[in-house]
Amino acid sequence: MNISKISAKYGALLGVVAFLCTLISGSIYLLTKDKIDAEIAAQQRDLLLQVIPQSYFDNDVLQHCQTVESREIDQLCTALLDGKTTAYAIQATAPDGYSGNIRLLIGMTPTGEILGVRVLEHKETPGLGDKIELKISDWILSFNQQKVNADNLADWAVKKDGGKFDQFAGATITPRAIVNQVKRSALAVLAQSQATQSHTTEATTP
């Protein structure tokens, strides 16, 4: 058997193996895709319920999301109860964490009351900055039922900066970044909500 025939034989064999691998991979993907999608959806619902209680909505909040023309907000989802807006789920990124971006999920009422905050992703230092995670510390719960308005903005800072939120021993940058971002995001949503209400009022006024 000459070299060209041997090469053709092994080339064909490799082609068959590659085809079978692709077929198997595709089959596994199709078999597991629905399960993976369901798991991701369940995790998203669980996180949502951590920042907005179920009593606040009867709609599929994650299907009522929009991008917002604001550098303070990545995505805004609306919670509805009997067709009325009762809360917002805000995805935002604090750009000034000690080790980079900190992605947040914030639950807030239309009046500026923070229902809950959770950290979606971060790269903060283990043992110091990672106290922003609920499984490590309950610090993130200090935002619950706190209200953002024009009269209390000075409170929205860590204690080292004259505010009312605790910082961590040896790690002020991380909590400062989150407190500031929650405040900025809340103010951005409130401003947008007020602008929308003003526009609606003007449109309906004869």
C-alpha beads as a LAMMPS data file, in Angstrom:
LAMMPS data file: protein, C-alpha beads

206 atoms
205 bonds

1 atom types
1 bond types

-500.0 500.0 xlo xhi
-500.0 500.0 ylo yhi
-500.0 500.0 zlo zhi

Masses

1 110.0

Atoms # bond

1 1 1 0.000 0.000 0.000
2 1 1 1.548 3.303 -1.025
3 1 1 1.829 6.395 1.138
4 1 1 -0.975 8.287 -0.604
5 1 1 -3.456 5.476 0.048
6 1 1 -2.387 5.273 3.696
7 1 1 -2.822 9.049 4.077
8 1 1 -6.245 8.902 2.449
9 1 1 -7.267 6.033 4.736
10 1 1 -6.224 7.870 7.924
11 1 1 -7.685 11.121 6.621
12 1 1 -11.040 9.425 6.144
13 1 1 -10.791 7.822 9.586
14 1 1 -10.068 11.168 11.223
15 1 1 -13.009 12.666 9.344
16 1 1 -15.333 9.968 10.680
17 1 1 -14.020 10.456 14.232
18 1 1 -14.486 14.229 13.974
19 1 1 -18.029 13.755 12.670
20 1 1 -18.900 11.359 15.500
21 1 1 -17.462 13.740 18.110
22 1 1 -19.491 16.617 16.658
23 1 1 -22.608 14.456 16.598
24 1 1 -22.123 13.381 20.214
25 1 1 -21.404 16.938 21.385
26 1 1 -24.458 18.237 19.554
27 1 1 -26.649 15.531 21.046
28 1 1 -25.404 16.241 24.576
29 1 1 -26.035 19.972 24.077
30 1 1 -29.591 19.357 22.878
31 1 1 -30.264 16.971 25.760
32 1 1 -28.920 19.341 28.419
33 1 1 -29.850 22.761 26.958
34 1 1 -33.334 22.890 28.474
35 1 1 -32.004 21.747 31.850
36 1 1 -29.232 24.368 31.803
37 1 1 -31.653 27.113 30.729
38 1 1 -34.062 26.088 33.493
39 1 1 -31.264 26.171 36.072
40 1 1 -30.138 29.643 34.967
41 1 1 -33.731 30.906 35.067
42 1 1 -34.180 29.448 38.567
43 1 1 -31.012 31.176 39.790
44 1 1 -32.192 34.478 38.307
45 1 1 -35.592 34.147 39.999
46 1 1 -33.919 33.324 43.316
47 1 1 -31.721 36.422 43.108
48 1 1 -34.684 38.555 42.130
49 1 1 -36.667 37.369 45.141
50 1 1 -33.746 38.316 47.365
51 1 1 -34.072 41.972 46.364
52 1 1 -37.814 42.211 45.617
53 1 1 -40.247 40.137 47.734
54 1 1 -42.856 38.136 45.832
55 1 1 -45.618 40.213 47.438
56 1 1 -44.526 43.138 45.276
57 1 1 -45.246 41.601 41.876
58 1 1 -47.435 39.262 39.884
59 1 1 -45.704 39.651 36.514
60 1 1 -42.606 38.016 35.045
61 1 1 -40.207 40.768 36.084
62 1 1 -37.311 39.366 34.057
63 1 1 -39.417 39.692 30.903
64 1 1 -40.070 43.380 31.602
65 1 1 -36.516 44.640 31.254
66 1 1 -34.977 47.423 29.238
67 1 1 -31.610 49.012 28.719
68 1 1 -31.406 52.572 29.973
69 1 1 -29.482 55.485 28.506
70 1 1 -27.586 56.077 31.730
71 1 1 -24.053 55.186 32.714
72 1 1 -25.341 54.411 36.209
73 1 1 -27.635 51.557 35.126
74 1 1 -26.946 48.497 32.971
75 1 1 -30.511 47.200 32.878
76 1 1 -33.839 48.112 34.451
77 1 1 -36.623 45.590 35.060
78 1 1 -40.078 46.565 36.273
79 1 1 -42.127 44.737 38.901
80 1 1 -45.887 45.078 38.471
81 1 1 -48.775 44.229 40.773
82 1 1 -52.234 44.412 39.236
83 1 1 -50.688 46.372 36.382
84 1 1 -49.147 49.030 38.642
85 1 1 -45.406 49.577 39.012
86 1 1 -44.406 48.566 42.531
87 1 1 -40.628 48.130 42.279
88 1 1 -37.596 48.074 40.016
89 1 1 -34.834 45.505 39.689
90 1 1 -31.732 47.447 38.739
91 1 1 -28.589 45.884 37.351
92 1 1 -25.635 48.231 37.756
93 1 1 -21.847 48.174 37.859
94 1 1 -19.692 49.945 40.423
95 1 1 -16.538 50.723 38.421
96 1 1 -14.367 51.679 41.375
97 1 1 -14.009 48.556 43.467
98 1 1 -10.568 47.782 44.878
99 1 1 -9.980 45.114 42.219
100 1 1 -12.235 46.420 39.459
101 1 1 -15.900 46.289 38.549
102 1 1 -18.529 45.089 41.020
103 1 1 -21.823 44.046 39.404
104 1 1 -24.922 44.649 41.503
105 1 1 -28.612 43.783 41.565
106 1 1 -30.692 46.387 43.392
107 1 1 -34.367 46.230 44.317
108 1 1 -36.050 49.604 44.796
109 1 1 -39.565 51.019 45.056
110 1 1 -40.692 53.963 42.885
111 1 1 -40.344 56.198 45.970
112 1 1 -36.648 55.394 46.415
113 1 1 -36.805 52.782 49.177
114 1 1 -34.139 50.125 48.727
115 1 1 -35.656 46.672 49.165
116 1 1 -32.411 44.758 48.819
117 1 1 -28.986 44.643 47.201
118 1 1 -26.948 41.643 46.068
119 1 1 -23.531 41.352 44.466
120 1 1 -23.650 39.462 41.174
121 1 1 -19.942 39.472 40.402
122 1 1 -16.746 40.873 41.880
123 1 1 -12.986 40.341 42.109
124 1 1 -12.407 41.801 45.546
125 1 1 -9.761 40.460 47.931
126 1 1 -10.737 37.273 49.814
127 1 1 -10.907 37.898 53.550
128 1 1 -11.370 41.650 53.106
129 1 1 -13.472 42.928 50.228
130 1 1 -15.431 39.711 49.806
131 1 1 -17.483 40.614 52.893
132 1 1 -19.891 42.123 50.375
133 1 1 -21.087 38.551 49.762
134 1 1 -24.066 37.519 51.886
135 1 1 -22.594 34.060 52.499
136 1 1 -19.607 35.693 54.202
137 1 1 -21.117 38.743 55.926
138 1 1 -24.547 40.328 56.439
139 1 1 -23.169 43.788 55.568
140 1 1 -25.109 43.895 52.289
141 1 1 -28.360 43.700 54.303
142 1 1 -27.677 47.166 55.725
143 1 1 -29.265 48.621 52.571
144 1 1 -32.654 47.073 53.298
145 1 1 -35.439 49.647 53.856
146 1 1 -33.027 52.546 53.429
147 1 1 -34.445 55.395 51.353
148 1 1 -32.682 57.586 48.811
149 1 1 -33.936 61.149 48.433
150 1 1 -32.630 64.671 47.997
151 1 1 -32.677 65.308 51.751
152 1 1 -30.453 62.441 52.898
153 1 1 -27.752 62.100 50.240
154 1 1 -25.026 62.873 52.794
155 1 1 -26.037 59.708 54.666
156 1 1 -25.313 57.636 51.579
157 1 1 -21.624 57.169 52.241
158 1 1 -19.461 55.006 54.466
159 1 1 -18.879 56.300 57.981
160 1 1 -15.304 57.245 57.153
161 1 1 -16.746 59.710 54.611
162 1 1 -19.398 61.055 57.005
163 1 1 -22.205 58.666 56.043
164 1 1 -24.053 55.947 57.961
165 1 1 -22.814 52.762 56.300
166 1 1 -20.097 50.675 57.923
167 1 1 -16.836 50.041 56.156
168 1 1 -14.673 46.953 56.633
169 1 1 -11.548 46.964 58.775
170 1 1 -8.686 47.445 56.341
171 1 1 -10.999 47.666 53.334
172 1 1 -12.889 50.912 52.813
173 1 1 -12.719 51.108 49.025
174 1 1 -15.023 48.137 48.373
175 1 1 -17.999 49.183 50.564
176 1 1 -17.552 52.800 49.450
177 1 1 -17.855 51.733 45.810
178 1 1 -21.084 49.831 46.477
179 1 1 -22.717 52.507 48.636
180 1 1 -21.937 55.173 46.051
181 1 1 -23.196 53.045 43.172
182 1 1 -26.464 52.145 44.895
183 1 1 -27.036 55.854 45.524
184 1 1 -26.171 56.844 41.949
185 1 1 -28.328 54.112 40.434
186 1 1 -31.290 54.953 42.655
187 1 1 -31.070 58.647 41.770
188 1 1 -30.870 57.800 38.065
189 1 1 -34.006 55.648 38.251
190 1 1 -35.878 58.261 40.271
191 1 1 -34.923 60.962 37.750
192 1 1 -36.072 58.816 34.858
193 1 1 -39.324 57.954 36.626
194 1 1 -40.048 61.617 37.337
195 1 1 -39.275 62.572 33.749
196 1 1 -41.613 59.854 32.472
197 1 1 -44.412 60.951 34.807
198 1 1 -43.939 64.586 33.771
199 1 1 -44.058 63.652 30.109
200 1 1 -47.199 61.546 30.646
201 1 1 -48.890 64.397 32.517
202 1 1 -48.081 66.875 29.759
203 1 1 -49.347 64.478 27.108
204 1 1 -52.692 63.976 28.871
205 1 1 -53.241 67.623 29.798
206 1 1 -55.671 69.294 27.343

Bonds

1 1 1 2
2 1 2 3
3 1 3 4
4 1 4 5
5 1 5 6
6 1 6 7
7 1 7 8
8 1 8 9
9 1 9 10
10 1 10 11
11 1 11 12
12 1 12 13
13 1 13 14
14 1 14 15
15 1 15 16
16 1 16 17
17 1 17 18
18 1 18 19
19 1 19 20
20 1 20 21
21 1 21 22
22 1 22 23
23 1 23 24
24 1 24 25
25 1 25 26
26 1 26 27
27 1 27 28
28 1 28 29
29 1 29 30
30 1 30 31
31 1 31 32
32 1 32 33
33 1 33 34
34 1 34 35
35 1 35 36
36 1 36 37
37 1 37 38
38 1 38 39
39 1 39 40
40 1 40 41
41 1 41 42
42 1 42 43
43 1 43 44
44 1 44 45
45 1 45 46
46 1 46 47
47 1 47 48
48 1 48 49
49 1 49 50
50 1 50 51
51 1 51 52
52 1 52 53
53 1 53 54
54 1 54 55
55 1 55 56
56 1 56 57
57 1 57 58
58 1 58 59
59 1 59 60
60 1 60 61
61 1 61 62
62 1 62 63
63 1 63 64
64 1 64 65
65 1 65 66
66 1 66 67
67 1 67 68
68 1 68 69
69 1 69 70
70 1 70 71
71 1 71 72
72 1 72 73
73 1 73 74
74 1 74 75
75 1 75 76
76 1 76 77
77 1 77 78
78 1 78 79
79 1 79 80
80 1 80 81
81 1 81 82
82 1 82 83
83 1 83 84
84 1 84 85
85 1 85 86
86 1 86 87
87 1 87 88
88 1 88 89
89 1 89 90
90 1 90 91
91 1 91 92
92 1 92 93
93 1 93 94
94 1 94 95
95 1 95 96
96 1 96 97
97 1 97 98
98 1 98 99
99 1 99 100
100 1 100 101
101 1 101 102
102 1 102 103
103 1 103 104
104 1 104 105
105 1 105 106
106 1 106 107
107 1 107 108
108 1 108 109
109 1 109 110
110 1 110 111
111 1 111 112
112 1 112 113
113 1 113 114
114 1 114 115
115 1 115 116
116 1 116 117
117 1 117 118
118 1 118 119
119 1 119 120
120 1 120 121
121 1 121 122
122 1 122 123
123 1 123 124
124 1 124 125
125 1 125 126
126 1 126 127
127 1 127 128
128 1 128 129
129 1 129 130
130 1 130 131
131 1 131 132
132 1 132 133
133 1 133 134
134 1 134 135
135 1 135 136
136 1 136 137
137 1 137 138
138 1 138 139
139 1 139 140
140 1 140 141
141 1 141 142
142 1 142 143
143 1 143 144
144 1 144 145
145 1 145 146
146 1 146 147
147 1 147 148
148 1 148 149
149 1 149 150
150 1 150 151
151 1 151 152
152 1 152 153
153 1 153 154
154 1 154 155
155 1 155 156
156 1 156 157
157 1 157 158
158 1 158 159
159 1 159 160
160 1 160 161
161 1 161 162
162 1 162 163
163 1 163 164
164 1 164 165
165 1 165 166
166 1 166 167
167 1 167 168
168 1 168 169
169 1 169 170
170 1 170 171
171 1 171 172
172 1 172 173
173 1 173 174
174 1 174 175
175 1 175 176
176 1 176 177
177 1 177 178
178 1 178 179
179 1 179 180
180 1 180 181
181 1 181 182
182 1 182 183
183 1 183 184
184 1 184 185
185 1 185 186
186 1 186 187
187 1 187 188
188 1 188 189
189 1 189 190
190 1 190 191
191 1 191 192
192 1 192 193
193 1 193 194
194 1 194 195
195 1 195 196
196 1 196 197
197 1 197 198
198 1 198 199
199 1 199 200
200 1 200 201
201 1 201 202
202 1 202 203
203 1 203 204
204 1 204 205
205 1 205 206
